[in-house]
Amino acid sequence: MSDSPPNLPIEPPNHYRWLSPAQWQRRILFWTGAVLVGLAAIAFAKASTFVYAQFRIIVLGHSRYWPLLLTPVVFALLSWLTSGILRPARGSGIPQAIAAIRVDNEGFRTRLLSLRVAASKMVLTLTALAAGASVGPNLTSLPPWAIPV
């Protein structure tokens, strides 16, 4: 009998693992996602600024009383939408993300963290800003009554 070790696959040394195609696939996927999220955040911030500027133009260009009509009507519409078809888009998103991470139910997680929900939250926020809401990615917008005229 021979005392030679069994034929086990030889693993490359640790300093060569970074060359692994599987590692590079994960890295590329991760960085692509990070870049896309960053671009979405930039687009959302620019859109928020643009939409709120349009609201200011309506108020300053026409009448400072427009928000008395526009804001409640749009808020009622947003409330109706989030009570019905856009129910998963309710809330700020942070508590939902924490809850989805802690729960093992894949269906529950998918409902809370889908692209549809994220896009809905962005559209709802932009709509609220168009009506003069003091919401958004940076919370620097002023409520309608604080707009200098």
N, C-alpha and C positions, 0 to 999 in steps of 0.2 A: 504494500500500500504506500501510496505517496502522501507526503504531508504538505502538498502544495495547496495554497488557498483556492477556494472555489472561484469560478469565473464570474466575477461581479462586474457590472458596467463601471467604467472608470469615469468619474466626474471631473470636469475641468477644474483647475484651481479657482478660487474665489475671484481673483483679479481678471479672469476671462469671462465671468458670467455676464458682465455688462454688454458683451458682444452677442448674447443670445437673441435670436429673432423674436422669441416670445416676450422677452424683456423690452425690446425696442417697440414691439407692437403695443404693449401696455403704455409705454412712455408716450408714443405718438398719439394714442387715443386720449390719454390724460391731458396732454398739452393742447391738442385740438379742441377738446371740450373747454379748457380754461380760456383759450383765445376766443371761442364763440360766445362764452358767457360774458367775457369782457366787452366784446363788440356789442352784444345785446344791451349791456348796462350803459354803454356810451350812447347808443341809439335811443334808449329809453330816457336818459337824462336830457339829450338834445330835444327829443320830442316833447318832453315835459316843459322845458323852457319855451319852446315854440308855442305850444297850446296855451300856456298861461299868458304869454305875450298877446295872443289873439284875444283872450278874454279882456285883458287890460285895454286893448284897442277898442273893443266894443264899449266898455264902460267909459273910457276917456273920450272916445270919438262921438258917442251918441248921447248917452245919458247915464248918470251915476245911479239911476234907479233901475236900470236893466237887471242887476243881480236880484232885485226883489221878485222879479218874475222868473228869470232864467234859473237861478240856483235851486229853488224848491221843486220846480218841475223836473229838472235833471236828477236831483236827489231822489225824488219819488220813482223815476224811471230806473235808476240804479238799484234802489231798494227792491223794486219789483223783479228786476233781472236776477239779483242775488237770492231772492226767495224762490225762484223758479228754476229756469234752465241753467243758470250759472251758479247754482248753490255751492258746488265745490270751490268756487273762487271767493267765498266769504272769508273774512279775517285778513290779518296782515301777512300770513304765510309762514312766519317763523314758528309759532306753536304747532301748526300743521306739519311742518317739516320735522320737528322734533318728535311729534307723535308718530309719524310715518316711519321714522328710523327705529323707534323703540318697539313697534308692533311687527310681528312675524307674518301677518296676513298680507300676501302679495297683492291681492285685489284692492285692499284698503290703501296700501302704499301707492299703487298705480293711480287710484282715483285722486289722491292728494298731491302727488308729485308729477303729474303729467305735463306735457308741453301745452296742452289745451288749457289747463288751469293757469299756467304761468302767463300765457298769451292773454287769457281772459282778465287776469289781474292787471296786466299792463294796459289793456284797452279801457277797463273800468277806471283805472287811475287817471288816464289821460282824459277820459270823459268828465270825470269829477273836476279836474283842473280847468277844463274848458268852461265849466260852470262856476268857477271861482272858489272851489274847495281849497283848503289849506292842507293839501296832502301831497305826497310825491316822494321821489327817491331821496331828496335832500332836505325836505321840510323847510325850505327857505322862502316859499311863497307866502304872501300875506293874505289874510282874509279880505273879502271884498270891502268891508268898511274901513280898512286901514290903507286903502290905495290913495296916495296923495293926488289931489286934483288941483 
